[in-house]
Amino acid sequence: MRRTTPYGLACAQCRTGKRRCLGQAGAICPGCLKRGVHCSNAVTRNTSATLHSILPAAGQSNGGSPTDVLAQLQPSIIAELVELYIDFIHDKPHSLFHVPSLRANVVDHTIEKSLLCSILALSVRFSSHGSVRSLGDKLALQARQLLKAELEEITISKIQAWILLGNVAGSTADSSSEALYFGLAIRCAQIIGLPAVEPGDTAVNRETKSRIWWTLYMIDRWASAGLGIPRQMGERQPSQQLPFDEWALHGLPIQQAEWLTVPQPGMWAYMITLAELFGSIHDMNKLLAVHGVDPAETQTSVETLSNALEDWQRGLPESLRLSHETLELHRQRDQGRTFVALHLGYYHYRTLLFFQLLDQSAVDLQHAAQHAQSCRDAASAFSDLLRSSYATPGCEAMYVIVGHMAVVCSSVLIHILLFGQEEELPTARRRLESNFGILLKLRSWWPSNEGMTARLFLFQNMCIRSVGNHFRFDRWMAKFILEHAITLDDKTEMERLHATSPESVESPEAPDLRQIMIGDGLRRLHYRC
């Protein structure tokens, strides 16, 4: 008699579809693998697991050297960490994989070790096992060693691995390594002509290469801005194909040669066109802060970019416009976090565009007051969406750059507390407190967010010392909102060092809020307001 899988081992997908399941715990069942769908058997979450159950006992080996951390991990733990990567990171700050192909390559061991180590080094921070979380540095080290040993051998998998290692470096505020790894990925992609279609490419191959290329385009704009260094990639050409709909892609069978029906552009396509506008907003702010720009020229630039952002939002299809219904739609598709990332980006870019007009010296510009209000509205909308994302399971914004965006948003809320109208203060306080609570959560996953909160304290100090004076958009302020990967000096201390007289700087009597809890800092702000 033919044996069947015990009900307790059958995956949830086969049980729901009333199909016979031949799966084993810790591995994707053949039925789900063939259909290219998520298999619950691939993830075994046991919160009581210890290091003894994850790694072999002393003296035992799974065939790896003492430095081969990957070979020592149980297959079920590897599968769990890959799923954590897919859940919390994939398609948010980068989009590098066709998910069914990634799962299949992990199960059949055809994924390059350097790439798998890089994926796990990024996802271990979300593990419920403390012993697994502690392996992040070792996995990243193993990935780097494998990549350096074959530095001149360029493959798509190695480009993906360099991108992931750049994210790992960024998570610990190692900005030099982050820039180096991203730079290597970009140059390797340019050398092999990554987006080009080759004979024999399947629909999955073509879309995967496209997504890696556009991920690098996004990285080039964000990482270059974060470090204040020149971009490596040119402007997008209108003829270049943008990524297709993510829901259609991840439902595409692995070996399918062509799309049966060519899908519409996806969320990442709109992220890319939004990133184009970010490049222009960044350049305008840098130019204004460093060199100063004629008021008429500033006004023209702001109006042009404001119209472009509004056109972008109006151009979204109904399924991608922000509403409770569309959020729920994408949450049910396991794409809620990607959908939230798209709209957080939009509100962040609007905040950056109008931030300079919080400067009261810009009051003479046409529509200055209206644009300053637009900045406050965008920051408020960002905070509300961020809070809602954490209140909606499957939609939480948990990728590393959210910390920087939340700090820029919070700086506008602090400005409201200090310079806003009385009726605006209670709501601004609640939003600021909500932002800070989320920053603390982000800090538990991404150590670099410790620096993000420190930047917010610096801004808070500067604002308190400036009460009664003009809020001035200058070079320090441009660095604060744009160069998230650098360490900022205290603006007031730098001014004091260069002062020619005691009257040329603000009084140092305000307390140093870096040394006290944010709650105390907020109470001081409330008192002054």
RONU-7537 format. One line per field, with one value per residue (C-alpha): residue number from 1; z, y, x. Coordinates in Angstrom, 2 decimals. Layout:
num: (NUM | ...) $
c3: (Z | ...) $
c2: (Y | ...) $
c1: (X | ...) $
This chain:
num: (1 | 2 | 3 | 4 | 5 | 6 | 7 | 8 | 9 | 10 | 11 | 12 | 13 | 14 | 15 | 16 | 17 | 18 | 19 | 20 | 21 | 22 | 23 | 24 | 25 | 26 | 27 | 28 | 29 | 30 | 31 | 32 | 33 | 34 | 35 | 36 | 37 | 38 | 39 | 40 | 41 | 42 | 43 | 44 | 45 | 46 | 47 | 48 | 49 | 50 | 51 | 52 | 53 | 54 | 55 | 56 | 57 | 58 | 59 | 60 | 61 | 62 | 63 | 64 | 65 | 66 | 67 | 68 | 69 | 70 | 71 | 72 | 73 | 74 | 75 | 76 | 77 | 78 | 79 | 80 | 81 | 82 | 83 | 84 | 85 | 86 | 87 | 88 | 89 | 90 | 91 | 92 | 93 | 94 | 95 | 96 | 97 | 98 | 99 | 100 | 101 | 102 | 103 | 104 | 105 | 106 | 107 | 108 | 109 | 110 | 111 | 112 | 113 | 114 | 115 | 116 | 117 | 118 | 119 | 120 | 121 | 122 | 123 | 124 | 125 | 126 | 127 | 128 | 129 | 130 | 131 | 132 | 133 | 134 | 135 | 136 | 137 | 138 | 139 | 140 | 141 | 142 | 143 | 144 | 145 | 146 | 147 | 148 | 149 | 150 | 151 | 152 | 153 | 154 | 155 | 156 | 157 | 158 | 159 | 160 | 161 | 162 | 163 | 164 | 165 | 166 | 167 | 168 | 169 | 170 | 171 | 172 | 173 | 174 | 175 | 176 | 177 | 178 | 179 | 180 | 181 | 182 | 183 | 184 | 185 | 186 | 187 | 188 | 189 | 190 | 191 | 192 | 193 | 194 | 195 | 196 | 197 | 198 | 199 | 200 | 201 | 202 | 203 | 204 | 205 | 206 | 207 | 208 | 209 | 210 | 211 | 212 | 213 | 214 | 215 | 216 | 217 | 218 | 219 | 220 | 221 | 222 | 223 | 224 | 225 | 226 | 227 | 228 | 229 | 230 | 231 | 232 | 233 | 234 | 235 | 236 | 237 | 238 | 239 | 240 | 241 | 242 | 243 | 244 | 245 | 246 | 247 | 248 | 249 | 250 | 251 | 252 | 253 | 254 | 255 | 256 | 257 | 258 | 259 | 260 | 261 | 262 | 263 | 264 | 265 | 266 | 267 | 268 | 269 | 270 | 271 | 272 | 273 | 274 | 275 | 276 | 277 | 278 | 279 | 280 | 281 | 282 | 283 | 284 | 285 | 286 | 287 | 288 | 289 | 290 | 291 | 292 | 293 | 294 | 295 | 296 | 297 | 298 | 299 | 300 | 301 | 302 | 303 | 304 | 305 | 306 | 307 | 308 | 309 | 310 | 311 | 312 | 313 | 314 | 315 | 316 | 317 | 318 | 319 | 320 | 321 | 322 | 323 | 324 | 325 | 326 | 327 | 328 | 329 | 330 | 331 | 332 | 333 | 334 | 335 | 336 | 337 | 338 | 339 | 340 | 341 | 342 | 343 | 344 | 345 | 346 | 347 | 348 | 349 | 350 | 351 | 352 | 353 | 354 | 355 | 356 | 357 | 358 | 359 | 360 | 361 | 362 | 363 | 364 | 365 | 366 | 367 | 368 | 369 | 370 | 371 | 372 | 373 | 374 | 375 | 376 | 377 | 378 | 379 | 380 | 381 | 382 | 383 | 384 | 385 | 386 | 387 | 388 | 389 | 390 | 391 | 392 | 393 | 394 | 395 | 396 | 397 | 398 | 399 | 400 | 401 | 402 | 403 | 404 | 405 | 406 | 407 | 408 | 409 | 410 | 411 | 412 | 413 | 414 | 415 | 416 | 417 | 418 | 419 | 420 | 421 | 422 | 423 | 424 | 425 | 426 | 427 | 428 | 429 | 430 | 431 | 432 | 433 | 434 | 435 | 436 | 437 | 438 | 439 | 440 | 441 | 442 | 443 | 444 | 445 | 446 | 447 | 448 | 449 | 450 | 451 | 452 | 453 | 454 | 455 | 456 | 457 | 458 | 459 | 460 | 461 | 462 | 463 | 464 | 465 | 466 | 467 | 468 | 469 | 470 | 471 | 472 | 473 | 474 | 475 | 476 | 477 | 478 | 479 | 480 | 481 | 482 | 483 | 484 | 485 | 486 | 487 | 488 | 489 | 490 | 491 | 492 | 493 | 494 | 495 | 496 | 497 | 498 | 499 | 500 | 501 | 502 | 503 | 504 | 505 | 506 | 507 | 508 | 509 | 510 | 511 | 512 | 513 | 514 | 515 | 516 | 517 | 518 | 519 | 520 | 521 | 522 | 523 | 524 | 525 | 526 | 527 | 528 | 529) $
c3: (0.00 | -0.90 | 2.14 | 2.61 | 4.57 | 8.16 | 8.59 | 11.07 | 8.45 | 5.49 | 4.63 | 5.15 | 1.42 | 0.51 | 3.39 | 2.28 | -1.33 | -0.24 | -2.10 | -1.17 | 0.38 | 0.15 | 2.13 | 5.10 | 7.99 | 7.09 | 3.31 | 0.60 | -0.49 | -4.17 | -4.86 | -3.63 | -5.39 | -8.68 | -8.26 | -7.14 | -3.96 | -0.33 | 1.63 | 5.39 | 5.82 | 4.78 | 8.03 | 11.45 | 14.15 | 17.55 | 19.97 | 22.61 | 20.40 | 21.78 | 20.15 | 20.79 | 18.54 | 15.85 | 15.57 | 15.83 | 19.11 | 19.73 | 17.64 | 15.04 | 11.64 | 8.67 | 6.34 | 6.81 | 8.18 | 11.60 | 9.77 | 7.60 | 9.65 | 6.88 | 6.88 | 10.60 | 10.45 | 10.47 | 7.19 | 9.06 | 10.48 | 7.03 | 5.61 | 8.44 | 7.91 | 4.16 | 4.90 | 7.34 | 4.59 | 2.17 | 4.76 | 6.13 | 3.58 | 0.04 | -2.25 | 0.34 | 0.20 | -2.72 | -5.11 | -6.17 | -6.54 | -8.06 | -4.78 | -5.99 | -7.65 | -4.48 | -2.38 | -4.89 | -5.12 | -1.34 | -1.13 | -3.91 | -2.80 | -6.12 | -4.57 | -4.30 | -0.74 | -0.72 | -1.67 | 0.91 | 3.65 | 2.69 | 2.85 | 6.26 | 7.60 | 6.89 | 8.15 | 11.40 | 13.26 | 12.98 | 14.36 | 17.62 | 18.57 | 20.37 | 19.40 | 15.74 | 15.93 | 17.25 | 14.02 | 11.83 | 11.89 | 11.21 | 8.26 | 6.80 | 7.25 | 5.47 | 2.60 | 2.24 | 2.26 | -0.44 | -2.63 | -2.23 | -3.18 | -6.57 | -6.98 | -10.73 | -11.46 | -12.07 | -11.81 | -11.11 | -7.79 | -6.73 | -7.64 | -5.48 | -2.65 | -2.79 | -2.60 | 0.46 | 2.14 | 1.49 | 3.40 | 6.21 | 6.45 | 6.46 | 9.30 | 11.55 | 10.33 | 8.48 | 5.75 | 4.04 | 3.50 | 2.50 | -0.25 | -1.36 | -1.68 | -3.47 | -5.78 | -6.61 | -7.36 | -9.68 | -11.57 | -11.95 | -13.30 | -15.78 | -16.90 | -17.79 | -19.24 | -16.72 | -18.13 | -21.59 | -22.72 | -23.69 | -25.82 | -23.63 | -20.93 | -19.46 | -18.41 | -14.82 | -15.81 | -17.67 | -14.90 | -12.20 | -14.05 | -14.58 | -10.87 | -9.84 | -12.24 | -10.96 | -7.37 | -8.11 | -9.64 | -6.41 | -4.25 | -6.25 | -5.50 | -1.83 | -0.87 | -2.75 | -1.06 | 2.32 | 2.02 | 0.03 | -2.86 | -6.65 | -8.25 | -10.48 | -12.69 | -15.27 | -15.65 | -16.58 | -20.27 | -21.20 | -23.40 | -20.48 | -19.25 | -15.66 | -13.34 | -13.79 | -11.17 | -8.18 | -7.63 | -11.24 | -11.07 | -7.93 | -9.32 | -12.52 | -12.90 | -12.73 | -16.23 | -18.13 | -21.27 | -21.88 | -20.13 | -21.22 | -20.64 | -20.17 | -16.73 | -15.80 | -14.07 | -10.39 | -7.17 | -7.85 | -11.20 | -9.35 | -6.70 | -9.47 | -11.10 | -7.61 | -7.00 | -10.12 | -8.46 | -5.26 | -7.24 | -8.37 | -4.89 | -3.40 | -5.95 | -5.38 | -1.60 | -1.81 | -4.23 | -2.11 | 1.15 | -0.15 | -2.75 | -2.32 | -5.21 | -6.62 | -5.05 | -8.44 | -9.41 | -6.11 | -6.60 | -10.12 | -8.96 | -6.05 | -8.23 | -10.95 | -8.55 | -6.59 | -9.78 | -10.72 | -7.37 | -7.75 | -11.29 | -9.96 | -7.35 | -9.83 | -12.21 | -9.76 | -10.77 | -8.40 | -6.92 | -5.80 | -4.32 | -0.54 | 1.18 | 3.77 | 0.95 | -1.07 | 2.05 | 2.90 | -0.69 | -0.64 | 2.90 | 1.82 | -1.02 | 1.48 | -0.12 | 2.54 | 3.60 | 0.01 | -0.48 | 2.70 | 1.58 | -1.68 | 0.08 | 2.88 | 0.15 | -1.43 | 1.85 | 2.67 | -0.67 | -0.26 | 3.19 | 1.72 | -1.12 | 1.13 | 4.18 | 3.18 | 3.29 | 7.03 | 7.09 | 7.97 | 5.81 | 2.78 | 3.60 | 0.65 | -1.87 | -3.64 | -2.00 | 0.76 | 3.54 | 1.51 | 0.78 | 4.43 | 5.34 | 2.68 | 4.46 | 7.77 | 6.11 | 4.45 | 7.70 | 9.50 | 6.82 | 7.02 | 10.80 | 10.56 | 7.90 | 9.84 | 12.97 | 10.99 | 9.43 | 12.87 | 13.85 | 10.81 | 10.88 | 7.62 | 6.81 | 9.26 | 7.78 | 9.22 | 6.77 | 7.90 | 6.04 | 7.76 | 10.73 | 8.77 | 7.22 | 10.65 | 12.00 | 9.19 | 9.82 | 13.56 | 12.96 | 11.23 | 14.17 | 16.56 | 14.39 | 14.80 | 18.58 | 18.67 | 15.96 | 15.29 | 16.44 | 19.82 | 18.33 | 16.40 | 19.46 | 20.95 | 17.66 | 16.89 | 20.32 | 19.81 | 16.41 | 17.73 | 20.58 | 18.16 | 15.88 | 18.74 | 19.88 | 16.39 | 16.28 | 19.41 | 17.71 | 14.62 | 16.81 | 18.19 | 14.65 | 13.08 | 15.31 | 12.96 | 14.15 | 17.40 | 15.32 | 13.88 | 17.32 | 18.18 | 15.09 | 16.30 | 19.68 | 17.90 | 15.89 | 19.03 | 20.84 | 17.93 | 17.84 | 21.59 | 21.41 | 18.48 | 20.04 | 19.26 | 16.30 | 12.67 | 11.75 | 9.15 | 6.29 | 5.86 | 5.05 | 8.40 | 7.85 | 4.34 | 5.75 | 8.42 | 6.00 | 3.19 | 4.37 | 6.66 | 6.58 | 8.05 | 11.64 | 12.32 | 14.60 | 16.99 | 14.94 | 17.87 | 19.02 | 15.52 | 15.32 | 18.70 | 17.60 | 14.62 | 16.41 | 16.39 | 19.40 | 22.26 | 20.70 | 17.40 | 18.77 | 20.71 | 24.49 | 25.61 | 28.59 | 27.07 | 28.40 | 26.37 | 25.54 | 24.22 | 27.82 | 28.87 | 27.88 | 24.95 | 27.30 | 29.33 | 26.13 | 24.94 | 28.27 | 27.97 | 24.48 | 25.78 | 28.52 | 26.10 | 23.77) $
c2: (0.00 | 3.45 | 5.47 | 8.95 | 11.83 | 11.96 | 14.83 | 16.53 | 16.69 | 17.71 | 21.39 | 23.90 | 24.60 | 20.94 | 20.48 | 23.55 | 22.37 | 18.77 | 17.52 | 14.61 | 16.01 | 14.27 | 16.90 | 16.62 | 19.02 | 21.72 | 21.26 | 22.52 | 19.72 | 18.65 | 19.89 | 23.45 | 23.46 | 22.53 | 25.20 | 27.80 | 28.74 | 29.20 | 25.91 | 26.00 | 22.93 | 25.05 | 27.01 | 25.40 | 28.05 | 26.63 | 29.45 | 27.10 | 25.93 | 26.29 | 26.47 | 22.73 | 22.00 | 24.40 | 23.47 | 19.99 | 18.93 | 19.54 | 17.23 | 16.69 | 18.29 | 18.54 | 18.60 | 22.20 | 23.71 | 25.43 | 28.73 | 27.27 | 28.51 | 27.71 | 24.01 | 23.83 | 25.17 | 22.78 | 22.83 | 23.85 | 26.91 | 27.88 | 27.54 | 29.66 | 32.41 | 32.49 | 32.93 | 35.75 | 37.45 | 37.10 | 38.36 | 41.36 | 42.49 | 41.25 | 43.79 | 46.58 | 48.21 | 45.97 | 43.47 | 40.76 | 37.46 | 35.51 | 34.06 | 30.54 | 30.24 | 31.36 | 28.80 | 26.03 | 26.88 | 26.73 | 23.36 | 21.70 | 23.34 | 25.08 | 28.54 | 29.91 | 29.71 | 33.36 | 34.43 | 32.21 | 33.41 | 37.01 | 36.39 | 34.74 | 37.41 | 39.96 | 37.97 | 36.51 | 39.70 | 38.71 | 35.20 | 34.22 | 32.26 | 34.38 | 31.88 | 32.29 | 36.09 | 35.94 | 34.29 | 37.36 | 38.61 | 35.12 | 34.58 | 37.99 | 37.22 | 33.90 | 35.58 | 38.21 | 35.59 | 33.54 | 36.61 | 37.94 | 34.54 | 34.81 | 38.59 | 38.54 | 35.96 | 38.03 | 36.32 | 37.52 | 35.66 | 37.52 | 40.86 | 39.93 | 38.96 | 42.25 | 44.15 | 42.15 | 42.64 | 46.37 | 46.25 | 44.29 | 46.90 | 49.70 | 48.01 | 48.47 | 52.01 | 50.74 | 53.32 | 52.82 | 49.10 | 49.80 | 52.19 | 49.78 | 46.76 | 48.73 | 50.18 | 46.70 | 45.50 | 48.45 | 48.07 | 44.31 | 44.81 | 47.41 | 45.16 | 42.23 | 44.45 | 43.10 | 44.22 | 42.80 | 39.88 | 36.79 | 33.80 | 31.18 | 33.62 | 32.65 | 35.21 | 34.73 | 35.28 | 38.49 | 39.97 | 38.99 | 40.73 | 43.78 | 43.97 | 43.68 | 46.50 | 48.78 | 47.92 | 49.19 | 52.34 | 52.95 | 52.14 | 54.51 | 57.41 | 56.60 | 55.47 | 58.28 | 60.84 | 59.20 | 59.59 | 62.82 | 61.22 | 61.30 | 58.84 | 56.06 | 55.40 | 57.71 | 58.82 | 56.34 | 56.04 | 56.07 | 52.99 | 50.85 | 48.29 | 48.83 | 45.90 | 44.09 | 43.50 | 41.63 | 39.49 | 38.26 | 37.68 | 35.57 | 33.44 | 32.76 | 29.13 | 28.86 | 27.50 | 29.41 | 30.82 | 33.76 | 35.65 | 34.35 | 37.87 | 40.72 | 42.21 | 45.85 | 47.71 | 46.81 | 48.68 | 48.68 | 50.39 | 53.29 | 53.27 | 53.78 | 56.71 | 58.19 | 57.74 | 59.79 | 62.71 | 62.09 | 62.61 | 66.03 | 66.97 | 65.96 | 68.00 | 71.08 | 70.95 | 70.49 | 73.37 | 75.64 | 74.84 | 74.94 | 77.69 | 79.46 | 79.88 | 82.86 | 83.00 | 82.93 | 79.83 | 78.16 | 78.93 | 77.47 | 74.28 | 73.74 | 74.30 | 71.97 | 69.15 | 69.66 | 69.28 | 66.19 | 64.54 | 65.30 | 63.89 | 60.74 | 60.26 | 60.91 | 58.41 | 55.51 | 52.83 | 52.41 | 49.23 | 51.15 | 54.22 | 54.34 | 53.34 | 50.82 | 48.60 | 48.59 | 48.08 | 45.02 | 43.75 | 43.82 | 42.48 | 39.41 | 38.96 | 39.10 | 42.41 | 44.79 | 45.85 | 46.63 | 48.68 | 50.65 | 51.21 | 52.75 | 55.34 | 56.07 | 56.96 | 59.37 | 61.20 | 61.31 | 62.89 | 65.50 | 66.29 | 66.73 | 68.92 | 71.46 | 71.19 | 74.26 | 76.37 | 75.85 | 78.44 | 81.69 | 83.67 | 82.06 | 83.76 | 86.15 | 83.30 | 82.87 | 80.16 | 79.77 | 79.44 | 76.94 | 74.84 | 74.94 | 73.58 | 70.90 | 69.85 | 69.57 | 67.67 | 65.20 | 64.53 | 64.03 | 61.61 | 59.71 | 59.35 | 58.21 | 55.60 | 54.36 | 53.95 | 52.20 | 49.82 | 48.55 | 48.20 | 45.99 | 42.57 | 41.92 | 45.62 | 46.75 | 48.96 | 47.21 | 47.86 | 49.87 | 53.19 | 53.67 | 54.95 | 57.86 | 58.71 | 58.63 | 61.01 | 63.52 | 63.26 | 63.74 | 66.83 | 68.46 | 67.48 | 69.10 | 72.22 | 72.21 | 71.94 | 74.93 | 77.19 | 75.90 | 77.03 | 76.02 | 73.75 | 71.78 | 70.78 | 67.81 | 65.90 | 66.68 | 65.34 | 62.09 | 61.58 | 62.33 | 59.87 | 57.22 | 57.77 | 57.43 | 54.18 | 52.76 | 54.03 | 51.99 | 48.89 | 49.51 | 49.93 | 46.41 | 45.00 | 47.54 | 48.84 | 51.78 | 53.25 | 54.13 | 56.83 | 57.87 | 58.66 | 60.54 | 62.72 | 63.50 | 64.59 | 66.91 | 68.46 | 68.80 | 70.57 | 72.92 | 73.80 | 74.48 | 76.76 | 78.58 | 79.39 | 83.02 | 83.03 | 82.06 | 78.38 | 78.42 | 75.92 | 75.74 | 73.23 | 71.44 | 71.10 | 69.71 | 67.10 | 66.26 | 65.49 | 63.94 | 62.42 | 59.72 | 57.62 | 60.25 | 61.31 | 64.82 | 67.28 | 69.42 | 72.51 | 74.91 | 73.62 | 74.02 | 77.58 | 78.37 | 77.17 | 79.52 | 82.48 | 85.83 | 87.21 | 85.90 | 87.53 | 85.64 | 82.34 | 81.19 | 80.83 | 77.34 | 77.34 | 74.87 | 71.31 | 68.64 | 66.36 | 63.60 | 62.55 | 62.28 | 60.15 | 61.29 | 61.58 | 64.23 | 65.97 | 66.03 | 67.39 | 70.21 | 70.92 | 70.90 | 73.36 | 75.75 | 75.57) $
c1: (0.00 | 1.32 | 2.33 | 0.91 | 2.35 | 1.02 | -1.44 | 0.88 | 3.67 | 1.55 | 2.07 | -0.72 | -0.94 | -1.60 | -4.05 | -6.00 | -6.09 | -6.88 | -3.81 | -1.54 | 1.65 | 5.03 | 6.91 | 9.22 | 9.67 | 12.19 | 11.92 | 9.58 | 7.24 | 7.42 | 3.88 | 4.57 | 7.95 | 6.29 | 3.61 | 6.19 | 4.34 | 5.36 | 5.39 | 4.82 | 7.04 | 10.04 | 9.85 | 10.13 | 9.84 | 10.69 | 11.24 | 12.61 | 15.47 | 18.97 | 22.37 | 22.76 | 19.76 | 20.94 | 24.62 | 26.23 | 27.75 | 31.45 | 33.61 | 30.88 | 30.75 | 28.43 | 31.40 | 32.46 | 35.65 | 35.62 | 35.03 | 32.25 | 29.32 | 26.86 | 27.72 | 27.07 | 23.51 | 20.58 | 18.58 | 15.42 | 17.19 | 18.50 | 14.98 | 13.58 | 16.14 | 15.47 | 11.76 | 12.55 | 14.54 | 11.62 | 9.12 | 10.98 | 13.58 | 12.98 | 11.26 | 11.61 | 15.08 | 16.03 | 14.44 | 16.89 | 15.06 | 12.20 | 10.96 | 10.04 | 13.47 | 15.23 | 13.37 | 14.05 | 17.76 | 18.08 | 16.32 | 18.34 | 21.64 | 22.30 | 22.54 | 26.10 | 27.41 | 28.50 | 24.99 | 23.29 | 25.67 | 24.86 | 21.11 | 21.39 | 23.76 | 21.03 | 18.04 | 19.46 | 18.54 | 14.88 | 15.37 | 13.69 | 16.83 | 19.41 | 22.11 | 21.23 | 21.21 | 24.77 | 25.97 | 25.43 | 29.02 | 30.41 | 28.11 | 29.01 | 32.71 | 32.33 | 30.49 | 33.22 | 35.97 | 34.24 | 33.66 | 37.20 | 38.65 | 36.90 | 36.86 | 37.53 | 34.83 | 31.70 | 28.32 | 24.82 | 24.86 | 28.00 | 26.43 | 23.44 | 25.79 | 27.73 | 24.43 | 23.37 | 26.75 | 26.44 | 23.17 | 24.83 | 27.60 | 25.03 | 23.18 | 26.22 | 27.06 | 30.16 | 29.65 | 33.02 | 32.42 | 28.84 | 29.97 | 32.72 | 30.42 | 27.71 | 30.35 | 31.64 | 28.12 | 27.46 | 30.74 | 30.30 | 26.78 | 28.05 | 30.92 | 28.68 | 25.92 | 23.45 | 20.08 | 20.82 | 18.65 | 20.64 | 19.59 | 17.96 | 16.84 | 13.50 | 10.93 | 12.16 | 15.82 | 15.01 | 12.90 | 15.42 | 18.25 | 16.05 | 15.25 | 18.90 | 19.81 | 17.08 | 17.95 | 21.46 | 19.95 | 18.02 | 21.05 | 23.24 | 20.92 | 20.36 | 23.87 | 25.60 | 23.36 | 23.94 | 27.71 | 27.76 | 29.69 | 29.05 | 26.65 | 28.04 | 25.03 | 23.53 | 19.94 | 17.24 | 16.54 | 12.82 | 13.34 | 14.52 | 11.99 | 10.84 | 10.00 | 6.70 | 4.02 | 5.47 | 2.37 | 2.54 | 6.30 | 6.33 | 3.50 | 5.46 | 6.68 | 10.45 | 11.12 | 8.41 | 10.00 | 7.66 | 4.90 | 1.50 | 0.17 | 2.62 | 1.80 | 1.53 | 4.40 | 4.70 | 5.37 | 9.09 | 8.55 | 6.91 | 9.65 | 12.21 | 10.43 | 10.06 | 13.80 | 14.46 | 12.69 | 14.65 | 17.87 | 16.65 | 15.41 | 18.78 | 20.72 | 18.55 | 18.95 | 22.72 | 23.08 | 20.94 | 22.73 | 26.30 | 26.23 | 22.93 | 20.53 | 18.70 | 15.20 | 13.52 | 15.51 | 14.64 | 10.99 | 11.05 | 12.79 | 10.40 | 7.32 | 8.62 | 9.44 | 6.23 | 4.23 | 6.26 | 5.50 | 1.81 | 1.85 | 3.55 | 0.85 | -1.95 | -0.37 | -0.63 | -3.13 | -6.07 | -4.56 | -1.46 | -3.15 | -3.04 | -6.27 | -7.42 | -8.69 | -5.46 | -3.36 | -5.44 | -5.21 | -1.43 | -1.26 | -3.22 | -0.73 | 2.18 | 3.23 | 1.93 | 5.43 | 6.42 | 3.24 | 3.97 | 7.58 | 6.34 | 4.19 | 6.64 | 9.12 | 6.64 | 5.96 | 9.67 | 10.55 | 7.82 | 9.23 | 12.73 | 11.48 | 9.76 | 12.06 | 14.09 | 10.92 | 10.61 | 13.39 | 11.61 | 14.01 | 12.34 | 9.04 | 9.36 | 9.26 | 5.95 | 3.82 | 6.45 | 3.88 | 1.88 | 4.97 | 6.09 | 2.66 | 3.10 | 6.30 | 4.46 | 1.60 | 3.98 | 5.83 | 2.53 | 1.30 | 4.61 | 4.28 | 0.65 | 1.44 | 4.48 | 2.36 | -0.41 | 2.11 | 3.12 | -0.53 | -1.20 | 0.54 | 2.36 | 2.75 | 5.47 | 8.21 | 11.27 | 14.12 | 17.11 | 16.61 | 13.23 | 15.23 | 16.67 | 13.31 | 11.65 | 14.32 | 13.74 | 10.00 | 10.55 | 12.66 | 9.68 | 7.46 | 9.96 | 9.83 | 6.03 | 6.40 | 8.73 | 7.33 | 3.81 | 0.40 | -0.98 | -3.65 | -0.99 | 1.05 | -0.87 | -1.01 | 2.64 | 3.66 | 1.76 | 3.33 | 6.80 | 6.39 | 5.11 | 8.10 | 10.52 | 8.92 | 9.40 | 12.99 | 13.66 | 12.25 | 14.36 | 17.45 | 16.93 | 17.34 | 19.69 | 22.54 | 23.10 | 19.81 | 21.55 | 23.22 | 19.87 | 18.46 | 21.67 | 21.12 | 17.62 | 18.99 | 21.44 | 18.63 | 16.53 | 19.38 | 19.88 | 16.18 | 15.97 | 18.99 | 17.41 | 14.04 | 13.27 | 15.66 | 15.17 | 15.23 | 17.99 | 18.45 | 22.22 | 24.97 | 24.58 | 20.85 | 21.36 | 23.73 | 21.18 | 18.35 | 20.43 | 23.72 | 22.38 | 25.57 | 27.90 | 28.47 | 27.19 | 28.96 | 26.96 | 26.09 | 26.25 | 29.62 | 31.04 | 29.71 | 31.21 | 34.64 | 34.54 | 32.98 | 34.74 | 32.88 | 30.71 | 27.67 | 28.01 | 26.73 | 23.72 | 23.98 | 25.08 | 22.73 | 20.26 | 20.75 | 22.54 | 19.63 | 21.87 | 22.45 | 18.80 | 15.84 | 13.70 | 10.72 | 12.54 | 13.52 | 9.95 | 8.75 | 11.27 | 9.98 | 6.41 | 7.34 | 8.99 | 6.00) $
